[in-house]
Amino acid sequence: MFKKVLSFALASSMAMSIAANAMAAISSPIYAIESNSYGYNKDLGAVNLNEKNPAFSYGDTVYYPLLSSQGAQENEKVTEAQNALTAANESLKAAQDALKLSEQALKEKEEAVKLAEQKLAMAQAVADAASQWKNSVDGSLGDEESKKAAYVEALKAYDSKQEAASTAYEAESKSKAELEASENSLKAAEQERNSLKNDTETKLSDVKAKEEAVKEKQLLLNEALKGTEKYISSTDDVKGVKIKSSWDLNGNAVERVELVKKKAAAPFEMTNKYIYFVTVDLKDSPETAQTDISGKISMKKSGSFDYDDMKLDVNLTVGYPDAKDNVIGKDPLIFSEGKGLSGDYEDELRFEFDDDAYFTVDTMGQGKILLAADNEFDANIAMIYNAANLDFFNGNGATFNKLGTLVIPAPEGSHLYRVENGGKLVKSSASYDKDEEAFMIRTRTLGRYVISDVDLRISEVKPTHSNNTNNPQTGASI
């Protein structure tokens, strides 16, 4: 069955007595079973201790590291240093946020100062123009009495000039008031700008100080980690250790619980080091629903600790994820209407492999179905037919309600064989489409197929294909 499937590790918490454990740890190199669970990362080739409580799978293994008594006190120092570093980072983040707000406010005030300066310049220009206007009017009036005596007929024109003069005086007075207001506004904006500038400089200094604090805490953490042997790595430390498990819910979903030594990948102190884990191996399952697993794991070592001292509560919820589209890959997904299946006729599901295989089927009324497929090479079959060049299509054996067409690309002249449950190859009668350059297989089941460049003489073979996923509808292994 496919190993890589999702589950959710929910609050896997260690139920142990700290006081009793501390007493036990004095005489034992093992301090406790760590409460966090970890998974094996194929890309790293190690148990990934950088990711706590990751997604697990049916058929996968859950890892719980053994903690060292020798490093218990150092680990407390590490925890303190980590907490201090976290607090320093949080303080730095708050200071950076405050600085950002202050810088934004300063930027806005700088813009306000610029606008005030522009407004002042405009007010000054208006005031200058009003003053020139008023002076020109004053100059045009001349001697009032002589003008009145000599030019009575020009009284109306004079009155008009007087009115213009009055308007000019008012304009000058108003422009002076506006100029004074603009000057005051600019002064206020400049004062606020300067205050914000000082505030920003203060906050910048605070940020720099907190950055230095973070560096200091990081150095303290690194020093604490150097003296820490957090995990059990010596074989002598686990001699005589016995493990016992009891399950309150769905214990039948657990294959075994054991103590293993495995390479681990972790930050700082122990990248690619082999350490000891308590492991929970989950059974393969074609189940489309989630399964809750809960129980207790405990350890005993004569003269050091017994089952009451070293306990771990395990709570897991295991289940396959829903599909998001109509692509079927090597990781099993649950397909249902609206989640990978549209409910329309001839809904086409494509398998994205190098050989571009795909399956077309009417999914109207199709219920939940677990689908997966790959084209991994089967060395056991290849060993039997070592004179042939073989390619593989490995479906998970899921069966649809209706007949569809599985299209497997292959060179013209190739031979197609179906792999039966027992591992025997059976020559397929599927037609070959020259236009598609592929075999067209009418079937309801995503089975396993072998493409050969030569006609094979069938032999008995029982391959151990890694993706022996059970058929979620029938329970039959492929």
ZIVEN-V141530 format. One record per residue. N is the residue number from 0. PSI is psi as a letter, one per 20 degrees, with the letter a starting at -180 (none if undefined). NEAR is the number of other C-alpha atoms within 12 Angstrom. D_LAST is the distance of its C-alpha to the last C-alpha in Angstrom with 1 decimal. Layout:
n->N psi->PSI near->NEAR d_last->D_LAST
n->N psi->PSI near->NEAR d_last->D_LAST
//
This chain:
n->0 psi->q near->40 d_last->8.9
n->1 psi->p near->39 d_last->11.5
n->2 psi->h near->33 d_last->14.8
n->3 psi->n near->32 d_last->17.2
n->4 psi->q near->39 d_last->17.8
n->5 psi->q near->32 d_last->21.2
n->6 psi->r near->35 d_last->23.3
n->7 psi->o near->29 d_last->27.0
n->8 psi->o near->31 d_last->29.0
n->9 psi->o near->23 d_last->31.9
n->10 psi->l near->21 d_last->35.1
n->11 psi->n near->30 d_last->33.9
n->12 psi->q near->25 d_last->37.4
n->13 psi->p near->28 d_last->38.9
n->14 psi->n near->27 d_last->40.9
n->15 psi->q near->27 d_last->43.3
n->16 psi->o near->20 d_last->47.1
n->17 psi->g near->18 d_last->48.7
n->18 psi->g near->15 d_last->51.8
n->19 psi->h near->22 d_last->50.2
n->20 psi->h near->32 d_last->47.8
n->21 psi->g near->25 d_last->50.7
n->22 psi->g near->22 d_last->52.4
n->23 psi->h near->30 d_last->49.4
n->24 psi->h near->32 d_last->48.8
n->25 psi->h near->22 d_last->52.3
n->26 psi->j near->20 d_last->51.4
n->27 psi->q near->34 d_last->47.8
n->28 psi->i near->35 d_last->46.4
n->29 psi->p near->44 d_last->43.5
n->30 psi->g near->41 d_last->44.8
n->31 psi->r near->49 d_last->41.8
n->32 psi->p near->44 d_last->38.1
n->33 psi->q near->37 d_last->37.9
n->34 psi->h near->32 d_last->37.0
n->35 psi->q near->35 d_last->35.1
n->36 psi->q near->39 d_last->31.4
n->37 psi->r near->36 d_last->29.9
n->38 psi->r near->42 d_last->26.6
n->39 psi->p near->34 d_last->25.6
n->40 psi->o near->26 d_last->26.1
n->41 psi->h near->14 d_last->24.3
n->42 psi->h near->10 d_last->27.1
n->43 psi->h near->17 d_last->29.7
n->44 psi->k near->17 d_last->27.9
n->45 psi->r near->26 d_last->29.4
n->46 psi->p near->38 d_last->29.5
n->47 psi->n near->34 d_last->31.3
n->48 psi->j near->37 d_last->34.4
n->49 psi->i near->24 d_last->35.6
n->50 psi->o near->22 d_last->33.3
n->51 psi->p near->27 d_last->33.8
n->52 psi->l near->31 d_last->31.3
n->53 psi->a near->31 d_last->28.7
n->54 psi->p near->31 d_last->25.5
n->55 psi->a near->37 d_last->22.8
n->56 psi->q near->41 d_last->19.1
n->57 psi->p near->42 d_last->16.8
n->58 psi->i near->33 d_last->16.0
n->59 psi->r near->33 d_last->19.1
n->60 psi->p near->37 d_last->22.4
n->61 psi->p near->45 d_last->25.8
n->62 psi->p near->44 d_last->28.9
n->63 psi->o near->45 d_last->32.4
n->64 psi->q near->40 d_last->35.1
n->65 psi->p near->44 d_last->37.9
n->66 psi->q near->36 d_last->41.3
n->67 psi->p near->36 d_last->44.2
n->68 psi->h near->30 d_last->47.5
n->69 psi->h near->26 d_last->49.5
n->70 psi->j near->31 d_last->48.4
n->71 psi->g near->31 d_last->48.8
n->72 psi->g near->23 d_last->52.3
n->73 psi->h near->25 d_last->51.5
n->74 psi->h near->28 d_last->48.4
n->75 psi->h near->22 d_last->50.9
n->76 psi->h near->25 d_last->52.9
n->77 psi->g near->31 d_last->49.9
n->78 psi->g near->23 d_last->49.1
n->79 psi->g near->20 d_last->52.8
n->80 psi->h near->26 d_last->52.8
n->81 psi->g near->25 d_last->49.6
n->82 psi->g near->19 d_last->51.2
n->83 psi->g near->23 d_last->54.4
n->84 psi->g near->28 d_last->52.6
n->85 psi->g near->22 d_last->50.7
n->86 psi->g near->20 d_last->54.1
n->87 psi->g near->25 d_last->55.7
n->88 psi->h near->25 d_last->53.1
n->89 psi->g near->19 d_last->53.5
n->90 psi->g near->23 d_last->57.3
n->91 psi->g near->27 d_last->57.0
n->92 psi->g near->21 d_last->54.8
n->93 psi->g near->20 d_last->57.4
n->94 psi->g near->26 d_last->60.2
n->95 psi->h near->25 d_last->58.4
n->96 psi->g near->19 d_last->58.0
n->97 psi->g near->23 d_last->61.6
n->98 psi->g near->27 d_last->62.7
n->99 psi->g near->21 d_last->60.6
n->100 psi->g near->20 d_last->62.4
n->101 psi->g near->27 d_last->65.7
n->102 psi->h near->25 d_last->65.2
n->103 psi->g near->19 d_last->64.2
n->104 psi->g near->22 d_last->67.3
n->105 psi->g near->27 d_last->69.5
n->106 psi->g near->20 d_last->68.1
n->107 psi->h near->20 d_last->69.0
n->108 psi->h near->25 d_last->72.4
n->109 psi->g near->25 d_last->73.1
n->110 psi->h near->19 d_last->72.4
n->111 psi->h near->23 d_last->74.9
n->112 psi->g near->27 d_last->77.5
n->113 psi->g near->21 d_last->77.1
n->114 psi->g near->20 d_last->77.6
n->115 psi->g near->26 d_last->80.6
n->116 psi->g near->25 d_last->82.1
n->117 psi->g near->19 d_last->81.7
n->118 psi->h near->23 d_last->83.2
n->119 psi->g near->27 d_last->86.1
n->120 psi->g near->21 d_last->86.7
n->121 psi->g near->20 d_last->86.9
n->122 psi->h near->28 d_last->89.2
n->123 psi->g near->25 d_last->91.4
n->124 psi->g near->19 d_last->91.6
n->125 psi->g near->24 d_last->92.5
n->126 psi->g near->28 d_last->95.1
n->127 psi->g near->22 d_last->96.7
n->128 psi->g near->22 d_last->96.8
n->129 psi->h near->28 d_last->98.4
n->130 psi->g near->25 d_last->101.0
n->131 psi->h near->19 d_last->101.9
n->132 psi->g near->24 d_last->102.2
n->133 psi->g near->28 d_last->104.5
n->134 psi->h near->20 d_last->106.7
n->135 psi->h near->18 d_last->107.1
n->136 psi->g near->24 d_last->108.2
n->137 psi->g near->22 d_last->110.6
n->138 psi->h near->15 d_last->112.1
n->139 psi->i near->19 d_last->112.7
n->140 psi->g near->24 d_last->114.7
n->141 psi->b near->16 d_last->117.7
n->142 psi->o near->14 d_last->120.9
n->143 psi->g near->20 d_last->120.5
n->144 psi->g near->13 d_last->124.2
n->145 psi->h near->13 d_last->125.5
n->146 psi->h near->19 d_last->122.7
n->147 psi->g near->18 d_last->123.6
n->148 psi->g near->12 d_last->127.3
n->149 psi->h near->12 d_last->127.0
n->150 psi->m near->15 d_last->124.1
n->151 psi->h near->15 d_last->124.3
n->152 psi->i near->12 d_last->122.6
n->153 psi->j near->16 d_last->119.6
n->154 psi->h near->19 d_last->118.9
n->155 psi->h near->14 d_last->115.9
n->156 psi->h near->17 d_last->114.4
n->157 psi->g near->23 d_last->115.2
n->158 psi->h near->18 d_last->113.6
n->159 psi->g near->16 d_last->110.5
n->160 psi->h near->23 d_last->110.5
n->161 psi->g near->22 d_last->111.0
n->162 psi->g near->18 d_last->107.9
n->163 psi->h near->22 d_last->105.9
n->164 psi->g near->26 d_last->107.2
n->165 psi->g near->20 d_last->106.1
n->166 psi->h near->20 d_last->102.6
n->167 psi->g near->27 d_last->102.5
n->168 psi->g near->25 d_last->103.6
n->169 psi->g near->19 d_last->100.9
n->170 psi->g near->25 d_last->98.2
n->171 psi->g near->28 d_last->99.3
n->172 psi->g near->21 d_last->99.2
n->173 psi->g near->22 d_last->95.8
n->174 psi->h near->28 d_last->94.3
n->175 psi->h near->25 d_last->95.7
n->176 psi->g near->19 d_last->94.1
n->177 psi->h near->24 d_last->90.7
n->178 psi->g near->29 d_last->91.2
n->179 psi->g near->21 d_last->91.8
n->180 psi->g near->20 d_last->88.8
n->181 psi->h near->27 d_last->86.6
n->182 psi->g near->25 d_last->88.0
n->183 psi->g near->19 d_last->87.3
n->184 psi->g near->24 d_last->83.7
n->185 psi->g near->28 d_last->83.1
n->186 psi->g near->20 d_last->84.5
n->187 psi->g near->20 d_last->82.2
n->188 psi->h near->25 d_last->79.1
n->189 psi->h near->25 d_last->80.1
n->190 psi->g near->19 d_last->80.6
n->191 psi->g near->24 d_last->77.2
n->192 psi->g near->27 d_last->75.6
n->193 psi->h near->21 d_last->77.3
n->194 psi->g near->20 d_last->76.2
n->195 psi->h near->27 d_last->72.5
n->196 psi->g near->25 d_last->72.8
n->197 psi->g near->18 d_last->74.0
n->198 psi->g near->23 d_last->71.2
n->199 psi->g near->27 d_last->68.6
n->200 psi->h near->21 d_last->70.1
n->201 psi->g near->20 d_last->70.0
n->202 psi->h near->26 d_last->66.3
n->203 psi->g near->26 d_last->65.5
n->204 psi->h near->19 d_last->67.2
n->205 psi->g near->23 d_last->65.2
n->206 psi->g near->27 d_last->61.9
n->207 psi->g near->20 d_last->63.0
n->208 psi->g near->20 d_last->63.9
n->209 psi->h near->26 d_last->60.6
n->210 psi->g near->25 d_last->58.7
n->211 psi->h near->19 d_last->60.7
n->212 psi->h near->23 d_last->59.8
n->213 psi->g near->27 d_last->56.1
n->214 psi->g near->21 d_last->56.5
n->215 psi->g near->20 d_last->58.4
n->216 psi->h near->27 d_last->55.7
n->217 psi->g near->26 d_last->53.0
n->218 psi->g near->20 d_last->55.1
n->219 psi->g near->23 d_last->55.6
n->220 psi->g near->30 d_last->51.8
n->221 psi->g near->24 d_last->51.2
n->222 psi->g near->20 d_last->53.8
n->223 psi->h near->27 d_last->52.3
n->224 psi->h near->29 d_last->48.9
n->225 psi->h near->20 d_last->50.4
n->226 psi->j near->22 d_last->51.5
n->227 psi->p near->27 d_last->48.4
n->228 psi->n near->30 d_last->45.9
n->229 psi->h near->38 d_last->43.8
n->230 psi->q near->38 d_last->40.8
n->231 psi->p near->40 d_last->40.5
n->232 psi->i near->30 d_last->39.8
n->233 psi->p near->22 d_last->41.6
n->234 psi->h near->19 d_last->40.0
n->235 psi->h near->13 d_last->43.2
n->236 psi->h near->26 d_last->43.0
n->237 psi->j near->32 d_last->39.9
n->238 psi->p near->21 d_last->41.0
n->239 psi->j near->19 d_last->41.1
n->240 psi->p near->29 d_last->39.1
n->241 psi->q near->22 d_last->37.0
n->242 psi->p near->31 d_last->34.6
n->243 psi->q near->26 d_last->34.2
n->244 psi->q near->28 d_last->32.1
n->245 psi->q near->25 d_last->32.4
n->246 psi->p near->26 d_last->30.5
n->247 psi->h near->19 d_last->32.1
n->248 psi->p near->18 d_last->29.1
n->249 psi->l near->22 d_last->25.4
n->250 psi->h near->26 d_last->25.7
n->251 psi->i near->20 d_last->22.5
n->252 psi->i near->32 d_last->20.7
n->253 psi->p near->34 d_last->22.1
n->254 psi->g near->22 d_last->20.6
n->255 psi->r near->25 d_last->23.9
n->256 psi->p near->31 d_last->27.2
n->257 psi->r near->27 d_last->28.9
n->258 psi->p near->32 d_last->31.4
n->259 psi->q near->30 d_last->30.3
n->260 psi->p near->26 d_last->32.2
n->261 psi->q near->33 d_last->30.7
n->262 psi->p near->29 d_last->32.2
n->263 psi->q near->35 d_last->33.4
n->264 psi->p near->27 d_last->34.7
n->265 psi->r near->25 d_last->37.6
n->266 psi->q near->17 d_last->40.8
n->267 psi->e near->23 d_last->44.2
n->268 psi->h near->25 d_last->44.1
n->269 psi->l near->26 d_last->41.0
n->270 psi->p near->19 d_last->38.7
n->271 psi->l near->21 d_last->36.2
n->272 psi->q near->26 d_last->37.5
n->273 psi->p near->26 d_last->35.6
n->274 psi->r near->34 d_last->36.1
n->275 psi->q near->35 d_last->34.8
n->276 psi->q near->43 d_last->32.5
n->277 psi->p near->42 d_last->31.5
n->278 psi->q near->37 d_last->27.8
n->279 psi->o near->42 d_last->25.6
n->280 psi->p near->29 d_last->21.9
n->281 psi->q near->35 d_last->19.8
n->282 psi->q near->30 d_last->16.8
n->283 psi->q near->33 d_last->13.4
n->284 psi->q near->35 d_last->13.3
n->285 psi->j near->41 d_last->11.9
n->286 psi->p near->32 d_last->15.6
n->287 psi->i near->31 d_last->17.3
n->288 psi->r near->22 d_last->20.7
n->289 psi->q near->24 d_last->22.5
n->290 psi->p near->29 d_last->23.0
n->291 psi->p near->26 d_last->26.4
n->292 psi->p near->32 d_last->26.8
n->293 psi->q near->29 d_last->30.3
n->294 psi->a near->29 d_last->32.0
n->295 psi->q near->33 d_last->34.2
n->296 psi->p near->40 d_last->33.9
n->297 psi->q near->36 d_last->37.0
n->298 psi->q near->36 d_last->38.3
n->299 psi->q near->27 d_last->41.1
n->300 psi->p near->27 d_last->43.2
n->301 psi->p near->17 d_last->46.2
n->302 psi->i near->16 d_last->49.5
n->303 psi->g near->31 d_last->47.9
n->304 psi->q near->31 d_last->46.1
n->305 psi->a near->27 d_last->44.4
n->306 psi->h near->28 d_last->41.7
n->307 psi->i near->25 d_last->44.2
n->308 psi->h near->31 d_last->45.0
n->309 psi->n near->42 d_last->41.6
n->310 psi->q near->35 d_last->39.3
n->311 psi->p near->38 d_last->36.6
n->312 psi->p near->29 d_last->35.6
n->313 psi->p near->41 d_last->32.0
n->314 psi->o near->33 d_last->31.1
n->315 psi->q near->39 d_last->27.8
n->316 psi->o near->29 d_last->26.2
n->317 psi->p near->38 d_last->22.6
n->318 psi->q near->34 d_last->20.8
n->319 psi->q near->37 d_last->19.0
n->320 psi->r near->31 d_last->21.5
n->321 psi->q near->30 d_last->22.2
n->322 psi->q near->28 d_last->21.8
n->323 psi->h near->18 d_last->25.1
n->324 psi->a near->22 d_last->24.5
n->325 psi->k near->31 d_last->22.2
n->326 psi->p near->31 d_last->20.7
n->327 psi->p near->37 d_last->17.0
n->328 psi->a near->36 d_last->16.6
n->329 psi->h near->29 d_last->14.6
n->330 psi->p near->29 d_last->15.8
n->331 psi->p near->42 d_last->14.3
n->332 psi->q near->40 d_last->17.1
n->333 psi->o near->36 d_last->18.0
n->334 psi->p near->34 d_last->19.2
n->335 psi->r near->27 d_last->22.0
n->336 psi->p near->23 d_last->25.2
n->337 psi->i near->22 d_last->27.4
n->338 psi->m near->23 d_last->24.8
n->339 psi->h near->30 d_last->22.8
n->340 psi->p near->37 d_last->23.2
n->341 psi->h near->25 d_last->26.7
n->342 psi->i near->22 d_last->26.8
n->343 psi->r near->17 d_last->28.3
n->344 psi->q near->17 d_last->27.4
n->345 psi->l near->20 d_last->25.3
n->346 psi->p near->27 d_last->24.3
n->347 psi->p near->27 d_last->22.9
n->348 psi->p near->33 d_last->20.2
n->349 psi->q near->29 d_last->20.2
n->350 psi->o near->32 d_last->18.0
n->351 psi->n near->21 d_last->20.6
n->352 psi->r near->23 d_last->19.7
n->353 psi->h near->18 d_last->22.2
n->354 psi->j near->24 d_last->21.1
n->355 psi->k near->25 d_last->21.6
n->356 psi->q near->36 d_last->18.5
n->357 psi->r near->34 d_last->18.7
n->358 psi->p near->39 d_last->17.7
n->359 psi->p near->32 d_last->20.5
n->360 psi->q near->34 d_last->20.3
n->361 psi->o near->24 d_last->22.8
n->362 psi->j near->32 d_last->22.2
n->363 psi->p near->22 d_last->25.3
n->364 psi->j near->21 d_last->24.8
n->365 psi->p near->29 d_last->21.2
n->366 psi->a near->24 d_last->20.8
n->367 psi->p near->32 d_last->19.1
n->368 psi->p near->39 d_last->15.6
n->369 psi->p near->47 d_last->13.6
n->370 psi->q near->49 d_last->12.7
n->371 psi->q near->48 d_last->11.9
n->372 psi->q near->42 d_last->11.4
n->373 psi->a near->40 d_last->13.0
n->374 psi->k near->32 d_last->14.2
n->375 psi->q near->29 d_last->14.3
n->376 psi->p near->24 d_last->15.3
n->377 psi->o near->32 d_last->13.4
n->378 psi->h near->20 d_last->16.4
n->379 psi->g near->21 d_last->15.1
n->380 psi->g near->34 d_last->14.4
n->381 psi->h near->27 d_last->17.6
n->382 psi->h near->18 d_last->19.5
n->383 psi->g near->23 d_last->19.0
n->384 psi->l near->26 d_last->20.0
n->385 psi->i near->18 d_last->22.6
n->386 psi->i near->15 d_last->24.9
n->387 psi->q near->20 d_last->22.8
n->388 psi->o near->25 d_last->22.3
n->389 psi->q near->32 d_last->18.6
n->390 psi->q near->33 d_last->17.1
n->391 psi->q near->34 d_last->13.6
n->392 psi->o near->45 d_last->12.0
n->393 psi->n near->42 d_last->8.8
n->394 psi->r near->46 d_last->8.1
n->395 psi->j near->44 d_last->6.6
n->396 psi->j near->40 d_last->5.4
n->397 psi->q near->39 d_last->9.0
n->398 psi->p near->32 d_last->11.3
n->399 psi->r near->36 d_last->14.9
n->400 psi->h near->19 d_last->17.9
n->401 psi->r near->22 d_last->19.2
n->402 psi->p near->21 d_last->18.5
n->403 psi->a near->26 d_last->18.5
n->404 psi->o near->29 d_last->18.7
n->405 psi->p near->35 d_last->16.4
n->406 psi->o near->33 d_last->18.8
n->407 psi->o near->46 d_last->17.8
n->408 psi->q near->37 d_last->21.1
n->409 psi->q near->33 d_last->21.9
n->410 psi->q near->24 d_last->25.3
n->411 psi->p near->21 d_last->26.9
n->412 psi->i near->19 d_last->26.5
n->413 psi->r near->30 d_last->23.0
n->414 psi->p near->34 d_last->20.4
n->415 psi->p near->37 d_last->16.9
n->416 psi->q near->35 d_last->14.0
n->417 psi->p near->32 d_last->10.6
n->418 psi->o near->37 d_last->7.9
n->419 psi->r near->28 d_last->6.9
n->420 psi->h near->26 d_last->5.0
n->421 psi->i near->19 d_last->8.2
n->422 psi->i near->28 d_last->8.4
n->423 psi->q near->25 d_last->11.1
n->424 psi->p near->32 d_last->12.2
n->425 psi->p near->26 d_last->13.7
n->426 psi->p near->24 d_last->16.5
n->427 psi->q near->27 d_last->16.2
n->428 psi->j near->15 d_last->19.3
n->429 psi->q near->24 d_last->19.1
n->430 psi->q near->25 d_last->22.6
n->431 psi->p near->25 d_last->23.9
n->432 psi->o near->19 d_last->26.2
n->433 psi->h near->15 d_last->29.0
n->434 psi->g near->12 d_last->30.2
n->435 psi->h near->19 d_last->26.9
n->436 psi->l near->20 d_last->26.1
n->437 psi->q near->28 d_last->22.5
n->438 psi->p near->36 d_last->20.2
n->439 psi->o near->27 d_last->20.2
n->440 psi->o near->32 d_last->17.0
n->441 psi->o near->24 d_last->17.7
n->442 psi->r near->27 d_last->14.7
n->443 psi->i near->24 d_last->13.9
n->444 psi->p near->37 d_last->10.2
n->445 psi->n near->46 d_last->9.3
n->446 psi->a near->42 d_last->6.7
n->447 psi->p near->44 d_last->7.1
n->448 psi->q near->45 d_last->10.6
n->449 psi->p near->41 d_last->13.3
n->450 psi->p near->41 d_last->17.0
n->451 psi->q near->32 d_last->19.6
n->452 psi->i near->21 d_last->23.4
n->453 psi->q near->23 d_last->24.0
n->454 psi->p near->22 d_last->22.9
n->455 psi->q near->26 d_last->20.8
n->456 psi->o near->18 d_last->21.7
n->457 psi->p near->18 d_last->18.4
n->458 psi->r near->20 d_last->18.1
n->459 psi->p near->18 d_last->16.0
n->460 psi->q near->23 d_last->13.8
n->461 psi->n near->22 d_last->11.4
n->462 psi->q near->26 d_last->10.7
n->463 psi->m near->23 d_last->10.6
n->464 psi->p near->32 d_last->9.3
n->465 psi->h near->26 d_last->11.1
n->466 psi->l near->36 d_last->9.0
n->467 psi->m near->40 d_last->6.0
n->468 psi->p near->44 d_last->6.7
n->469 psi->q near->37 d_last->6.5
n->470 psi->o near->34 d_last->7.2
n->471 psi->i near->35 d_last->11.0
n->472 psi->g near->27 d_last->12.2
n->473 psi->i near->19 d_last->10.7
n->474 psi->i near->22 d_last->9.4
n->475 psi->p near->22 d_last->6.4
n->476 psi->q near->31 d_last->3.8
n->477 psi->none near->39 d_last->0.0
//
